[in-house]
Amino acid sequence: MNFLGIDDEDFIRGDVPMTKQEIRILTLAKAHVGTEAVVIDIGAGTGSISIEAARLAPDGHVYSIERTAAGIALIQANAEKFGVTNLTPVHSEAPAGLEQIPVCDAVIIGGSGRQLHEILDVVSVKLRTGGRIVLNCITIQTLASCLAYMRQHVAQFSYEAVQVQVNRLEAVGPYDMAKAINPIYIVTCIKKNA
């Protein structure tokens, strides 16, 4: 049975960054991944978002763009572990590697390697009208760059941004104490027209 929100511990992780469960759930909800969706996951890391997106789109396909060989190996290992066959890892640093990917319904950007505007230029062309770009911005600079791009393209996109702060309770002796996960901004951009 497929469900949204695989436990973090269930992924093969290594030393590659991974989007935590709560942020994954919100990101995929904002992306509106349907059963036949074509999804691009840029800066895929371990592939946790890619795996969950592929499970939500069994009749679609996910393209996981990752620049590190370690990340690509983890994406492949996690896809095998979860029995995901509708996923193609692409070992490249975006925007390179995006040219062979078809028109898509959703783009999720978890890492942009300081090339966010160039990436958005490419995926804007590949995204269907009504499609969504969802960015997970850890730094204020990435958030500012994203918002500046969207303001320059208001005829093409509408957008919203939310800040998310998740705390998990951790047992400390006889007490339960909140342990913070880094706050993140999730920006959702909806394509209005070509």
ChimeraX commands (.cxc) that place a marker at each C-alpha (Angstrom):
marker #1 position 0.00,0.00,0.00 radius 0.5
marker #1 position 1.34,3.43,-0.95 radius 0.5
marker #1 position 0.94,6.29,1.48 radius 0.5
marker #1 position 2.43,9.74,1.83 radius 0.5
marker #1 position 5.01,10.27,4.55 radius 0.5
marker #1 position 7.55,7.46,4.59 radius 0.5
marker #1 position 9.50,7.52,7.87 radius 0.5
marker #1 position 12.90,9.20,7.53 radius 0.5
marker #1 position 14.63,6.14,9.03 radius 0.5
marker #1 position 13.30,3.93,6.23 radius 0.5
marker #1 position 15.40,5.69,3.59 radius 0.5
marker #1 position 18.97,4.66,2.83 radius 0.5
marker #1 position 20.73,7.91,3.60 radius 0.5
marker #1 position 24.53,7.97,3.76 radius 0.5
marker #1 position 26.00,11.48,4.09 radius 0.5
marker #1 position 23.71,13.10,1.51 radius 0.5
marker #1 position 21.13,15.72,2.62 radius 0.5
marker #1 position 17.54,14.52,2.87 radius 0.5
marker #1 position 14.26,16.42,3.10 radius 0.5
marker #1 position 12.59,15.49,6.38 radius 0.5
marker #1 position 9.21,13.73,6.42 radius 0.5
marker #1 position 7.07,16.70,7.49 radius 0.5
marker #1 position 8.58,18.99,4.84 radius 0.5
marker #1 position 8.28,16.23,2.19 radius 0.5
marker #1 position 4.57,15.87,2.92 radius 0.5
marker #1 position 3.94,19.62,2.63 radius 0.5
marker #1 position 6.11,19.92,-0.49 radius 0.5
marker #1 position 4.29,17.13,-2.29 radius 0.5
marker #1 position 0.89,18.44,-1.20 radius 0.5
marker #1 position 1.81,21.87,-2.63 radius 0.5
marker #1 position 3.04,20.23,-5.87 radius 0.5
marker #1 position -0.38,18.57,-6.51 radius 0.5
marker #1 position 1.21,15.37,-7.84 radius 0.5
marker #1 position -1.48,13.38,-9.65 radius 0.5
marker #1 position -1.46,9.70,-10.62 radius 0.5
marker #1 position -0.21,10.44,-14.17 radius 0.5
marker #1 position 2.06,13.36,-13.33 radius 0.5
marker #1 position 5.48,13.94,-14.83 radius 0.5
marker #1 position 7.66,15.40,-12.07 radius 0.5
marker #1 position 11.16,16.86,-12.06 radius 0.5
marker #1 position 12.99,16.79,-8.71 radius 0.5
marker #1 position 16.04,19.09,-8.86 radius 0.5
marker #1 position 18.72,18.66,-6.21 radius 0.5
marker #1 position 17.20,15.30,-5.36 radius 0.5
marker #1 position 19.79,14.27,-2.73 radius 0.5
marker #1 position 18.80,10.85,-1.39 radius 0.5
marker #1 position 15.70,10.80,-3.58 radius 0.5
marker #1 position 13.22,10.93,-0.69 radius 0.5
marker #1 position 10.93,13.41,-2.50 radius 0.5
marker #1 position 11.41,11.57,-5.81 radius 0.5
marker #1 position 10.43,8.23,-4.24 radius 0.5
marker #1 position 7.30,9.69,-2.63 radius 0.5
marker #1 position 6.36,11.52,-5.86 radius 0.5
marker #1 position 6.80,8.33,-7.90 radius 0.5
marker #1 position 4.51,6.48,-5.51 radius 0.5
marker #1 position 1.88,9.22,-5.88 radius 0.5
marker #1 position 2.18,9.05,-9.70 radius 0.5
marker #1 position 2.21,5.32,-10.54 radius 0.5
marker #1 position 1.14,6.06,-14.13 radius 0.5
marker #1 position 3.50,9.04,-14.44 radius 0.5
marker #1 position 7.26,9.47,-14.22 radius 0.5
marker #1 position 9.78,11.24,-11.99 radius 0.5
marker #1 position 13.14,12.60,-13.14 radius 0.5
marker #1 position 15.61,13.04,-10.27 radius 0.5
marker #1 position 18.34,15.56,-11.06 radius 0.5
marker #1 position 21.34,15.22,-8.75 radius 0.5
marker #1 position 24.89,16.50,-9.21 radius 0.5
marker #1 position 26.71,14.09,-6.88 radius 0.5
marker #1 position 27.55,10.48,-7.65 radius 0.5
marker #1 position 26.79,9.59,-4.01 radius 0.5
marker #1 position 23.30,11.07,-4.38 radius 0.5
marker #1 position 22.64,9.20,-7.63 radius 0.5
marker #1 position 23.68,5.92,-5.97 radius 0.5
marker #1 position 21.31,6.61,-3.04 radius 0.5
marker #1 position 18.43,7.51,-5.37 radius 0.5
marker #1 position 18.92,4.20,-7.20 radius 0.5
marker #1 position 19.22,2.25,-3.93 radius 0.5
marker #1 position 16.09,3.87,-2.47 radius 0.5
marker #1 position 14.12,3.34,-5.69 radius 0.5
marker #1 position 15.04,-0.34,-5.56 radius 0.5
marker #1 position 14.22,-0.59,-1.84 radius 0.5
marker #1 position 10.74,0.88,-2.33 radius 0.5
marker #1 position 10.05,-0.93,-5.62 radius 0.5
marker #1 position 9.79,2.30,-7.61 radius 0.5
marker #1 position 10.25,1.74,-11.35 radius 0.5
marker #1 position 8.85,5.02,-12.74 radius 0.5
marker #1 position 11.89,7.07,-11.75 radius 0.5
marker #1 position 14.92,8.10,-13.80 radius 0.5
marker #1 position 18.00,9.43,-11.99 radius 0.5
marker #1 position 19.86,12.08,-14.02 radius 0.5
marker #1 position 23.46,12.68,-12.93 radius 0.5
marker #1 position 23.86,16.36,-13.79 radius 0.5
marker #1 position 23.99,19.82,-12.27 radius 0.5
marker #1 position 20.88,21.72,-13.28 radius 0.5
marker #1 position 20.09,23.43,-15.53 radius 0.5
marker #1 position 22.31,21.03,-17.52 radius 0.5
marker #1 position 20.55,17.69,-17.86 radius 0.5
marker #1 position 17.09,19.21,-18.13 radius 0.5
marker #1 position 17.08,19.41,-21.92 radius 0.5
marker #1 position 16.18,15.72,-22.46 radius 0.5
marker #1 position 13.31,15.76,-19.94 radius 0.5
marker #1 position 9.78,16.05,-21.40 radius 0.5
marker #1 position 7.04,18.55,-20.59 radius 0.5
marker #1 position 6.09,18.19,-16.93 radius 0.5
marker #1 position 3.30,18.84,-14.44 radius 0.5
marker #1 position 5.43,19.66,-11.39 radius 0.5
marker #1 position 8.97,20.75,-10.60 radius 0.5
marker #1 position 10.38,20.45,-7.09 radius 0.5
marker #1 position 13.58,22.34,-6.37 radius 0.5
marker #1 position 15.49,21.40,-3.26 radius 0.5
marker #1 position 18.89,22.59,-4.42 radius 0.5
marker #1 position 19.90,25.00,-7.16 radius 0.5
marker #1 position 23.66,25.39,-6.83 radius 0.5
marker #1 position 23.36,29.19,-7.10 radius 0.5
marker #1 position 21.79,28.85,-10.54 radius 0.5
marker #1 position 18.17,29.32,-9.55 radius 0.5
marker #1 position 17.23,31.88,-12.22 radius 0.5
marker #1 position 18.80,29.76,-14.98 radius 0.5
marker #1 position 16.97,26.69,-13.71 radius 0.5
marker #1 position 13.66,28.56,-13.52 radius 0.5
marker #1 position 14.15,29.83,-17.09 radius 0.5
marker #1 position 14.47,26.24,-18.35 radius 0.5
marker #1 position 11.72,24.62,-16.28 radius 0.5
marker #1 position 9.29,27.46,-17.00 radius 0.5
marker #1 position 9.30,26.38,-20.63 radius 0.5
marker #1 position 8.87,22.68,-19.76 radius 0.5
marker #1 position 6.04,23.23,-17.28 radius 0.5
marker #1 position 2.45,22.80,-18.47 radius 0.5
marker #1 position -0.03,25.62,-17.92 radius 0.5
marker #1 position -1.47,25.08,-14.44 radius 0.5
marker #1 position 1.66,23.19,-13.41 radius 0.5
marker #1 position 3.51,23.96,-10.22 radius 0.5
marker #1 position 7.06,24.72,-9.19 radius 0.5
marker #1 position 7.67,24.13,-5.49 radius 0.5
marker #1 position 10.90,25.41,-3.98 radius 0.5
marker #1 position 12.25,24.51,-0.58 radius 0.5
marker #1 position 14.38,27.48,0.47 radius 0.5
marker #1 position 16.67,26.95,3.43 radius 0.5
marker #1 position 18.44,30.30,3.13 radius 0.5
marker #1 position 17.02,33.81,2.98 radius 0.5
marker #1 position 19.16,34.44,-0.13 radius 0.5
marker #1 position 17.49,31.57,-2.03 radius 0.5
marker #1 position 14.07,32.80,-0.94 radius 0.5
marker #1 position 14.89,36.38,-2.05 radius 0.5
marker #1 position 16.20,35.12,-5.41 radius 0.5
marker #1 position 13.05,33.06,-5.98 radius 0.5
marker #1 position 10.70,35.90,-5.07 radius 0.5
marker #1 position 12.64,38.35,-7.25 radius 0.5
marker #1 position 12.31,35.95,-10.21 radius 0.5
marker #1 position 8.58,35.48,-9.66 radius 0.5
marker #1 position 7.99,39.24,-9.37 radius 0.5
marker #1 position 9.75,39.65,-12.73 radius 0.5
marker #1 position 7.46,36.99,-14.24 radius 0.5
marker #1 position 4.07,37.93,-12.72 radius 0.5
marker #1 position 2.38,37.58,-16.11 radius 0.5
marker #1 position 3.48,33.95,-16.22 radius 0.5
marker #1 position 3.25,32.86,-12.56 radius 0.5
marker #1 position 1.28,33.38,-9.39 radius 0.5
marker #1 position 3.04,32.41,-6.19 radius 0.5
marker #1 position 2.74,32.00,-2.45 radius 0.5
marker #1 position 5.31,31.40,0.27 radius 0.5
marker #1 position 5.01,29.86,3.71 radius 0.5
marker #1 position 7.57,29.44,6.44 radius 0.5
marker #1 position 7.52,26.10,8.21 radius 0.5
marker #1 position 9.09,25.35,11.58 radius 0.5
marker #1 position 8.85,21.76,12.79 radius 0.5
marker #1 position 9.79,20.60,16.28 radius 0.5
marker #1 position 9.98,16.97,17.28 radius 0.5
marker #1 position 9.71,15.86,20.89 radius 0.5
marker #1 position 12.75,14.04,22.17 radius 0.5
marker #1 position 12.95,12.14,25.46 radius 0.5
marker #1 position 15.45,13.70,27.85 radius 0.5
marker #1 position 15.42,11.59,30.98 radius 0.5
marker #1 position 11.89,11.73,32.40 radius 0.5
marker #1 position 10.99,14.75,30.24 radius 0.5
marker #1 position 10.01,15.40,26.63 radius 0.5
marker #1 position 11.79,18.35,25.05 radius 0.5
marker #1 position 11.20,20.01,21.67 radius 0.5
marker #1 position 14.08,19.57,19.24 radius 0.5
marker #1 position 13.88,21.99,16.32 radius 0.5
marker #1 position 14.36,21.05,12.69 radius 0.5
marker #1 position 15.76,23.94,10.63 radius 0.5
marker #1 position 12.99,26.29,9.49 radius 0.5
marker #1 position 12.30,26.36,5.76 radius 0.5
marker #1 position 10.36,28.50,3.31 radius 0.5
marker #1 position 8.18,26.62,0.83 radius 0.5
marker #1 position 7.39,28.69,-2.26 radius 0.5
marker #1 position 4.67,27.43,-4.59 radius 0.5
marker #1 position 4.57,28.93,-8.10 radius 0.5
marker #1 position 1.65,28.19,-10.45 radius 0.5
marker #1 position 2.08,28.68,-14.18 radius 0.5
marker #1 position -0.71,30.87,-15.56 radius 0.5
marker #1 position 0.23,30.72,-19.25 radius 0.5
marker #1 position 3.03,30.00,-21.70 radius 0.5
marker link #1:1,2 radius 0.2
marker link #1:2,3 radius 0.2
marker link #1:3,4 radius 0.2
marker link #1:4,5 radius 0.2
marker link #1:5,6 radius 0.2
marker link #1:6,7 radius 0.2
marker link #1:7,8 radius 0.2
marker link #1:8,9 radius 0.2
marker link #1:9,10 radius 0.2
marker link #1:10,11 radius 0.2
marker link #1:11,12 radius 0.2
marker link #1:12,13 radius 0.2
marker link #1:13,14 radius 0.2
marker link #1:14,15 radius 0.2
marker link #1:15,16 radius 0.2
marker link #1:16,17 radius 0.2
marker link #1:17,18 radius 0.2
marker link #1:18,19 radius 0.2
marker link #1:19,20 radius 0.2
marker link #1:20,21 radius 0.2
marker link #1:21,22 radius 0.2
marker link #1:22,23 radius 0.2
marker link #1:23,24 radius 0.2
marker link #1:24,25 radius 0.2
marker link #1:25,26 radius 0.2
marker link #1:26,27 radius 0.2
marker link #1:27,28 radius 0.2
marker link #1:28,29 radius 0.2
marker link #1:29,30 radius 0.2
marker link #1:30,31 radius 0.2
marker link #1:31,32 radius 0.2
marker link #1:32,33 radius 0.2
marker link #1:33,34 radius 0.2
marker link #1:34,35 radius 0.2
marker link #1:35,36 radius 0.2
marker link #1:36,37 radius 0.2
marker link #1:37,38 radius 0.2
marker link #1:38,39 radius 0.2
marker link #1:39,40 radius 0.2
marker link #1:40,41 radius 0.2
marker link #1:41,42 radius 0.2
marker link #1:42,43 radius 0.2
marker link #1:43,44 radius 0.2
marker link #1:44,45 radius 0.2
marker link #1:45,46 radius 0.2
marker link #1:46,47 radius 0.2
marker link #1:47,48 radius 0.2
marker link #1:48,49 radius 0.2
marker link #1:49,50 radius 0.2
marker link #1:50,51 radius 0.2
marker link #1:51,52 radius 0.2
marker link #1:52,53 radius 0.2
marker link #1:53,54 radius 0.2
marker link #1:54,55 radius 0.2
marker link #1:55,56 radius 0.2
marker link #1:56,57 radius 0.2
marker link #1:57,58 radius 0.2
marker link #1:58,59 radius 0.2
marker link #1:59,60 radius 0.2
marker link #1:60,61 radius 0.2
marker link #1:61,62 radius 0.2
marker link #1:62,63 radius 0.2
marker link #1:63,64 radius 0.2
marker link #1:64,65 radius 0.2
marker link #1:65,66 radius 0.2
marker link #1:66,67 radius 0.2
marker link #1:67,68 radius 0.2
marker link #1:68,69 radius 0.2
marker link #1:69,70 radius 0.2
marker link #1:70,71 radius 0.2
marker link #1:71,72 radius 0.2
marker link #1:72,73 radius 0.2
marker link #1:73,74 radius 0.2
marker link #1:74,75 radius 0.2
marker link #1:75,76 radius 0.2
marker link #1:76,77 radius 0.2
marker link #1:77,78 radius 0.2
marker link #1:78,79 radius 0.2
marker link #1:79,80 radius 0.2
marker link #1:80,81 radius 0.2
marker link #1:81,82 radius 0.2
marker link #1:82,83 radius 0.2
marker link #1:83,84 radius 0.2
marker link #1:84,85 radius 0.2
marker link #1:85,86 radius 0.2
marker link #1:86,87 radius 0.2
marker link #1:87,88 radius 0.2
marker link #1:88,89 radius 0.2
marker link #1:89,90 radius 0.2
marker link #1:90,91 radius 0.2
marker link #1:91,92 radius 0.2
marker link #1:92,93 radius 0.2
marker link #1:93,94 radius 0.2
marker link #1:94,95 radius 0.2
marker link #1:95,96 radius 0.2
marker link #1:96,97 radius 0.2
marker link #1:97,98 radius 0.2
marker link #1:98,99 radius 0.2
marker link #1:99,100 radius 0.2
marker link #1:100,101 radius 0.2
marker link #1:101,102 radius 0.2
marker link #1:102,103 radius 0.2
marker link #1:103,104 radius 0.2
marker link #1:104,105 radius 0.2
marker link #1:105,106 radius 0.2
marker link #1:106,107 radius 0.2
marker link #1:107,108 radius 0.2
marker link #1:108,109 radius 0.2
marker link #1:109,110 radius 0.2
marker link #1:110,111 radius 0.2
marker link #1:111,112 radius 0.2
marker link #1:112,113 radius 0.2
marker link #1:113,114 radius 0.2
marker link #1:114,115 radius 0.2
marker link #1:115,116 radius 0.2
marker link #1:116,117 radius 0.2
marker link #1:117,118 radius 0.2
marker link #1:118,119 radius 0.2
marker link #1:119,120 radius 0.2
marker link #1:120,121 radius 0.2
marker link #1:121,122 radius 0.2
marker link #1:122,123 radius 0.2
marker link #1:123,124 radius 0.2
marker link #1:124,125 radius 0.2
marker link #1:125,126 radius 0.2
marker link #1:126,127 radius 0.2
marker link #1:127,128 radius 0.2
marker link #1:128,129 radius 0.2
marker link #1:129,130 radius 0.2
marker link #1:130,131 radius 0.2
marker link #1:131,132 radius 0.2
marker link #1:132,133 radius 0.2
marker link #1:133,134 radius 0.2
marker link #1:134,135 radius 0.2
marker link #1:135,136 radius 0.2
marker link #1:136,137 radius 0.2
marker link #1:137,138 radius 0.2
marker link #1:138,139 radius 0.2
marker link #1:139,140 radius 0.2
marker link #1:140,141 radius 0.2
marker link #1:141,142 radius 0.2
marker link #1:142,143 radius 0.2
marker link #1:143,144 radius 0.2
marker link #1:144,145 radius 0.2
marker link #1:145,146 radius 0.2
marker link #1:146,147 radius 0.2
marker link #1:147,148 radius 0.2
marker link #1:148,149 radius 0.2
marker link #1:149,150 radius 0.2
marker link #1:150,151 radius 0.2
marker link #1:151,152 radius 0.2
marker link #1:152,153 radius 0.2
marker link #1:153,154 radius 0.2
marker link #1:154,155 radius 0.2
marker link #1:155,156 radius 0.2
marker link #1:156,157 radius 0.2
marker link #1:157,158 radius 0.2
marker link #1:158,159 radius 0.2
marker link #1:159,160 radius 0.2
marker link #1:160,161 radius 0.2
marker link #1:161,162 radius 0.2
marker link #1:162,163 radius 0.2
marker link #1:163,164 radius 0.2
marker link #1:164,165 radius 0.2
marker link #1:165,166 radius 0.2
marker link #1:166,167 radius 0.2
marker link #1:167,168 radius 0.2
marker link #1:168,169 radius 0.2
marker link #1:169,170 radius 0.2
marker link #1:170,171 radius 0.2
marker link #1:171,172 radius 0.2
marker link #1:172,173 radius 0.2
marker link #1:173,174 radius 0.2
marker link #1:174,175 radius 0.2
marker link #1:175,176 radius 0.2
marker link #1:176,177 radius 0.2
marker link #1:177,178 radius 0.2
marker link #1:178,179 radius 0.2
marker link #1:179,180 radius 0.2
marker link #1:180,181 radius 0.2
marker link #1:181,182 radius 0.2
marker link #1:182,183 radius 0.2
marker link #1:183,184 radius 0.2
marker link #1:184,185 radius 0.2
marker link #1:185,186 radius 0.2
marker link #1:186,187 radius 0.2
marker link #1:187,188 radius 0.2
marker link #1:188,189 radius 0.2
marker link #1:189,190 radius 0.2
marker link #1:190,191 radius 0.2
marker link #1:191,192 radius 0.2
marker link #1:192,193 radius 0.2
marker link #1:193,194 radius 0.2
view
